[in-house]
Amino acid sequence: FEKFNSIPTDREVFFEYDIKTELPVSVALKRYYANGGEEYVPYFSINPTGDKWKRFYSNFIYEIQGQPSGTLYEILFSIDVPAEYSGNREIFIDNIRLTYLK
């Protein structure tokens, strides 16, 4: 995902998405500060969903609250593929939304 910064830092911000995967997926947020620093914030892991789509809601309030103005954010998905794994290595993501109340 591209970096974004046009979200409020004083209320709940929900990242909603559907995912289908045969491997565990890690979700993280990366913060890029105006002074050039950056911080990787691991969020949680999603267990394999097999052939089923699962919907997730992540509340980013604690990851964005109190951050300096000008901070950019990037949402990251990653998988660790075991060396002996020969199945599907794709992560399917659909219905992506970032929402908050005005």
C-alpha positions as CSV (number, residue, x, y, z in Angstrom):
1,F,0.0,0.0,0.0
2,E,1.1,3.6,-0.5
3,K,2.0,5.8,2.4
4,F,-0.9,7.9,3.7
5,N,-1.2,10.7,6.3
6,S,-4.6,12.2,5.9
7,I,-6.3,10.4,8.9
8,P,-7.3,11.9,12.2
9,T,-5.2,11.0,15.3
10,D,-7.9,11.8,17.9
11,R,-10.5,9.1,17.1
12,E,-10.8,5.4,16.1
13,V,-9.6,4.5,12.7
14,F,-10.6,1.1,11.4
15,F,-8.9,-0.9,8.7
16,E,-11.3,-3.4,7.3
17,Y,-10.5,-6.2,4.8
18,D,-11.3,-9.7,3.7
19,I,-8.5,-12.2,3.4
20,K,-8.0,-15.7,2.1
21,T,-4.6,-17.5,2.7
22,E,-3.1,-20.9,3.1
23,L,-0.2,-19.6,5.2
24,P,0.0,-17.4,8.3
25,V,0.0,-13.7,7.5
26,S,1.5,-10.9,9.6
27,V,-0.1,-7.5,9.6
28,A,2.0,-4.5,10.5
29,L,2.0,-0.7,10.4
30,K,5.1,1.3,9.5
31,R,5.4,4.9,10.6
32,Y,7.6,7.4,8.7
33,Y,8.4,10.6,10.7
34,A,9.0,14.0,9.2
35,N,12.5,14.1,10.6
36,G,13.5,11.0,8.5
37,G,13.0,8.4,11.2
38,E,10.8,5.3,10.8
39,E,9.3,2.7,13.0
40,Y,7.9,-0.8,12.3
41,V,4.9,-1.7,14.4
42,P,3.9,-5.4,14.3
43,Y,0.2,-5.6,14.7
44,F,-1.0,-9.3,14.7
45,S,-0.9,-12.6,12.8
46,I,-3.8,-14.2,10.9
47,N,-4.0,-17.9,10.9
48,P,-4.5,-19.7,7.5
49,T,-8.1,-19.5,6.3
50,G,-7.9,-22.3,3.8
51,D,-10.5,-21.9,1.1
52,K,-12.6,-19.4,3.1
53,W,-12.7,-15.7,3.1
54,K,-12.5,-14.1,6.6
55,R,-13.2,-10.5,7.4
56,F,-11.0,-8.5,9.8
57,Y,-11.3,-5.1,11.5
58,S,-8.2,-3.5,12.9
59,N,-8.5,-0.4,15.1
60,F,-5.4,1.7,14.6
61,I,-6.1,4.3,17.3
62,Y,-3.2,3.2,19.5
63,E,-0.8,3.1,16.6
64,I,-1.6,6.7,15.3
65,Q,-2.7,8.5,18.5
66,G,-0.2,11.0,19.8
67,Q,2.1,10.7,16.7
68,P,3.7,14.0,15.4
69,S,2.0,15.8,12.6
70,G,3.4,14.9,9.2
71,T,3.8,11.2,10.1
72,L,3.2,8.9,7.2
73,Y,1.8,5.4,7.6
74,E,2.0,2.3,5.5
75,I,0.1,-0.9,6.1
76,L,2.1,-4.1,5.5
77,F,1.1,-7.8,4.9
78,S,3.8,-10.5,4.9
79,I,4.1,-14.3,5.1
80,D,6.8,-16.6,6.2
81,V,7.0,-19.6,3.9
82,P,8.5,-22.7,5.3
83,A,11.2,-24.2,3.1
84,E,9.4,-27.4,2.6
85,Y,6.0,-25.8,1.8
86,S,4.8,-26.5,-1.8
87,G,1.3,-25.1,-1.7
88,N,-0.2,-21.8,-2.8
89,R,2.0,-18.8,-1.7
90,E,-0.5,-16.1,-2.6
91,I,-2.4,-13.9,-0.2
92,F,-5.8,-12.8,-1.5
93,I,-7.1,-9.5,0.0
94,D,-10.4,-7.9,-1.0
95,N,-12.9,-5.2,0.2
96,I,-10.2,-3.0,1.7
97,R,-11.4,0.1,3.6
98,L,-10.0,2.6,6.0
99,T,-12.8,4.3,7.9
100,Y,-13.3,6.8,10.7
101,L,-16.1,9.2,11.9
102,K,-15.9,12.8,10.9
